[in-house]
């Protein structure tokens, strides 16, 4: 064996062709599903008059540590130090980034600002079903309005985004709560406690659906709560409706937060969404920046019973950028959970039909290279999607390739067709052929 070749082979490093853990390659068939989701999102957002934007992939890590909560702003941050010694993070969510961006123009901008983006994110968390380390999200936000109408617009947009996929009736529900109502419940249960304790209690409430009743009570006891405080919090979070809450904790009925939820439920009902919305005190939203109405959309399929996405009102976030506080409300559905929802209700089976038809134009004779290129150019100019053969092949191999690659039609243009001034179109599903004039 040649020694030079041997040295090269011995020194050659074999690198895995697998994507990093928690990320995914999207081959065309997978990308088609994601594109369908993204296109649907974009279509509805534009229908609502939202404008599309994008921010950098990285931000100062402190942006997320300040307000994103203990998980996303802590252990899940993917950080690095740049050449200037600055600690940066790959964005784990969009809300702090878009708030930073808007804070630069807010004073002079016409209000309200209605923005949306579709972007990818990274969180250093354990990959699991419906949750990857790299993921894509739609982010929809309205800035500059304190009106309950802004909250209502965001909630209606969230509902219409779901309905645009044409899901079965009762396949999903939008669950409402209010951070200020939670604060009122905490004030009722927790008197003269430290802010750190209140924050720990809120985070325990946020995990209510993942904990047993005994574990939930134990965590509250560990936070220093007594029996009466725990009892009041259990009454709050186990309430089945606003009426049930008012019956268990009557003092909460007179609060502005209670009235806001009541009004929104009434308004959404008047718009025809009554079957999809309800009050749910277990919706807490773990982000520290929420300060008003909050919500989560749930898949009601027992085999995929999970929160799909959520959002809410966050009026004070801009302060961390030294900006005057401004009102904001928004939400962010993700691609993975949306795909699971579509699959759970068998809504992806016909997505391929939405893809534009593709035609394969093989090179059937080396002597027809120029003529075949000219035909491809003509058909592409008509708006057709043409997969052009790059090497000469027999018609049998061309049809075999067409079957394996999933094209819809084969355009047959050989010496005989050229002599007659025509080409044939073979439908790969029906097998029927159609003759077309070249000119």
N, C-alpha and C positions, 0 to 999 in steps of 0.2 A: 504493500500500500504506500502511496505517496506520503512522505513524512509531513509535508506542509499541510496537506489536506487533513491528516490525522490530528495535528495540533489544533487546527481550526475547529474540528468536530469536538475535540476534548474540551476546548475553552468555550464552546457555545452554551449559553444559558437557556434553559427551557423555561419560559414564562407561562403561567397558567392562562388559559383562554376563558376562564370564568370571571364574571363581573364581581366587583367587591361585595362582600356580604351586606345585605340590606338594600342593594340596588338591583335594577333589572334591565336587561337588554330588551328592547321592543322590536321584534321582527315585524315585517309589514302587517301581518294579520293581527298582531297585538296593537300595533300603532293605529290601525284602522278603528279599533274600539275606543282608544284614547282620543283620537281625532273627533270621533262622533260625539264624545262627551264634551270636549273643548268647544267644538263648533256649536253645540246646543247651548252651552253656557254663554258663549259670545253673542249668539243670536238674541237671546232673551235680554241680556244686559244692554245691548244696543237698542232694543225695543223700548227699554225704560229710559233711554237717553243718557246712560252712563258713558263716560269717555275712558278709553284704554290708556294705561301708563305702564311703566316698568322701572324698577329701582335696581341698583347694583346687587350682585350676588352676595357681596360681603358688607358687613357693617362693623362698627366698633362693638366689641363684645359687651361693653357696659350698657349699650342700648337695650339689650335683652335681659341683662342681670337686673336692671332697674325695675322692670315692670312685667316680665313674662312669666313670673311664678317660679317656684323652687325647682321644678323639673325641667321645663323648657329653658328657663333662664339660668339653669345650674348644670346638673350632671349631663343633660342632653345636648349642651352646646358643643359644636365642633369648632374649635378655635385654633389659631396659629399666630405667629408673630411675623410681621412683614419686615422688609429690609430696613425700615425706619424705626424698628423697635415697637411698633404699635400692635396691640393685641386685637386681632380681628376675628370675626365669627362668620361662617357661612350661615345665611339667614335660616332660622328655624320656623319663622312665621313672617307675615307681611305687615301686620298692623303697626309695629313700631317704625318700620321703614317708611311706610306711606305717610305716617304722621310726621316723621322728620321731614320728608319731602314737602308736604303741604305747609309745614311751619315756615318754610322759606318764602312762600308767596301769599300766605293766608291774609295778611293785613290789606293787601291791595286787590285781592282776587274777588270777582263777583261771587256771591253766595246764594244758595248752597253749591258746593262742589260735589259732583257725583262721579266717582271714579271706579274702575275695575281693572284687574290684571289677572293673567293666567301665567303662573311662574312655578319653578321648581325650588325645593327647599331640602334641608338636611337636618336630621336630628340623630344624635348618638344614642339610640335606644334599641332595645331588643326587638329584632324583626319578628313579626307575628302576622297572623291572618288579617289583612286589611290595613297593615301598618308596616311600611318599609322605612329605612333610614333616609333614603331619597324619595321624595314624593312631589306631586304637583297639586296646586290648589288654585281655585278661583277665589279672588278677594274682591268683595263689593263694599263700598263705603260711601256714606254721605257726610260731608263736613259742613259746618256752619249753620245748623238749624237745631234749636232746642225744642222745636214743635214735636208733639206726639205724632204728627203727620209724617215726619221723617222716619220714625220707628215703624209706623204702619207701612210706609212705602218699602222699607227694607224687608219687613215680614212678608208682604205680598210678593215681592220679588223672589224671596226664598221659596215660597209656595209655588209660584209660577215656573221657577226653574225645575222643580220636581215634576210638576204636571206636564211640562214640555216633553218629557220622556214617555208620555202616555201610559202611566202605570195603572194597575187595577185600582178600583175604588177601595179605600181603607188600607192601602198598602203601606202608607206612611202617616206619621202625625207630627205636628209641630207643637212642642211643649214649652210653655211660657213660664217665666218667673221674673223677679225683679230684685236686683242686688240691694236696693233700699228697703224692700220688704224683708229680705234676709237680715239686714242690719237692725230693723225694728224687732225681729224675732230674737236676735242676739241681745239687743238691749233689754228685752223682756227677761231673757234667761241669764244674762251675764251682767251683773252690776259691779262697777268699779274693778274691772279686770284689765290687765295690761294688753296693749295692742298686739304683742306677740302671741298672747293666749287666744285673742280673737281670731288672728290669722290662722293659727293652728286649728281652731274649731271650724273655720270656714273650709279649710282643706280636708278636714275629716268629713264634713257635710258633703263635699264634692265627691268623696269616695263612697258615699252611702250605698249606692247600688252594687258596689263590689264587695261590701262587707256584710257579714252576718249581723244579726241584731246584737248578739253578745259582743262581737268585736267592735261594733260601732259604739256601744256603751263603754266598753273598756278603754277605747281611745279617748273618749271624752273625760273619763275619770282620770286618765293619765295626764290630761291637760289641766287638771285641777278643778273640774266642775263637780258640784254637789248634785244630790238626787233630784232636787226641785228643778235646777237648771237643765239637767239631762232630760227630765220628763217634759219640760216645755219645748225643748228642741225636738224631741221625738214626736210630740203632738204636731209641731209645725211640719216636719219633713214627711210625716205619714199621712198628711191631709190628702184627700182624694179629689177635692174641688175647692173653689173659693168659698162656697157655702159651708163646706165641711170645716175649712180653716176658721171661718168666722164663728162657727159654733164652738170649736175647741179653744180658740184664742180670740175672744170678742174684741179686745182692744186693737187688734190689727186691722179690723174692718174700717176704722176711721182714718187710716193713714192714706197719704197721697199715693204711695206705691201700690196699695191694694186697689185704689180707684183707677190707676193707670192700666193695670192688668184687666180689670173689669171693662174699661172703655175699649181697649184693643180687642178683646174677645168679642165684644158687641159689634165693633166696626168690621172686623174680619168676617163675622157671621153675616152682616148686611151685604158684604161683597160676595157671598156665596162660598166661603171657606169654612163654615161652621163645623163640618164633618172632620176637618183636618187639624183643628187647633184645640188645645186644652191647657189648663193650669197644671203645673207640675212643680211642687216645692223642692224636689230632689235635683232639679236643674240648678247648678251652682256656678258652673264655668270657672275653671281653675286659674285663669289669668287674673293677676292682681289689678289690672287697669279697668275692669268693668265697674260701672257705678250707677246703672239704671236697669231698664228692661233687658233681659237676657233670654235666650231661647236655644233649643236643640231640636233637630229634626231626627226622628227615629224610624228605622225600618221595622214594620210590624210583622214581618215574616218570622214565625217562631224559629226557623232554621238560621236566621241572620238577625236576630233581635238585638239591635245595637244602635248607638248614636251615629248618625251619618255625618253631621256637621252642626255647627252652632255659631252664635255671635251675640251681639247686643250693643248697648250704649256704653261709650267710653269717653267721657268729656274731659278728663284731666290729664291725658297722656302727654299732650304737647308741652307741658311744664318742664319735663325732663330735658328738653332742648332749649330751655331758656326763653321759650315763647309764651305769649299770653295764652292761657288755657282757652281752647275752643271746642265746641260741641262736635261729637262724631258718633256715628252708629254704623255697624257693618257686620259681615259674616264671611265665612270661608269654607266652602265644601272642598273635599279632597278627591283626587282621581281614584284612589284605591277603594275607598268606601262606596263611592258612586258606582264603580264597576261591580262590586259585590251586590249592591242593591239591584242593578239591572239583571245580574245573573240570577239572583234569588227569585225574581219575578219573571224569568224567562224572556227578558226584553232585549237580549243581544243576538238572538238567533237570526234576525233578518238584517243585521247591520251591514253585512257584505253587499246586500242589494242596494245600499245607499252609495256605495263606491262607484265612481264613474267607470263605464265600460272600457276595457282595454282590448286592443286588437294586436295580434302578432303578424308582422309582415316579414316572412323569412326571405333570405337571399337564396333563391332556388338555382341560380346559375351565376358563376363568376362573371360571365359576359353581360349580365344584367345589373351589375353593381350600380352604375350611374343611374339607370332608369328606375331602379328600385328606390334609390335615395330620393330621386325627384318625386316619385309617387308618395313616399313617406312625408316629404315636405308639404306636398299639396294637401294630404289628409290632415296633417297636424295644423295647417293653416285654417282648416275647416272646424278646428276645435276637437278633433278626435285624438284619443290617447293611443299612440302607436309605439309598440315595442319592436324595434327594427333588428332583424337578424344581422349579425356581424361577420359570420362565416357561411360559405355556401353549404347547403345541406339538401338532401332529398326530401320530398314532400312527407314521406312517412315519418322521418325523424322530426320534421317541423311540427307535425300533428302531435307526436309523442311529447315534445317539449311544451306545446301549448296545453296539453292535458295536465302535465305535471306542474306547470307554473300558474294554472288557473285563469288564463286569459279567456275572454268571452268569445272572441272571434279570431279566425285566421284569414288573412288576406292572401289569396293565391295569385301570384303574378310570375308566371314562367314564360318560357320562349313562345309557347303556343298562345298564351293570353296576350303577350305583346304583339304578336303578329296579327291578332284580331282586333287590337286596340281596346282591350278590356282587362278587367281584373275580377276575380271572384271573392265573395265574402262568405265564409263558412261559419255558421253558428255552431259553437262547440257543444251546446246543450241539446239542440234539436237535430243537429246534423244537416240542416237545410242549407242550400247554397243560393246566393243571389249574384247575378252578373251586373257589373257596372261599366259604363263607358269611361275610357281614360281621359278624354278631353273634358 
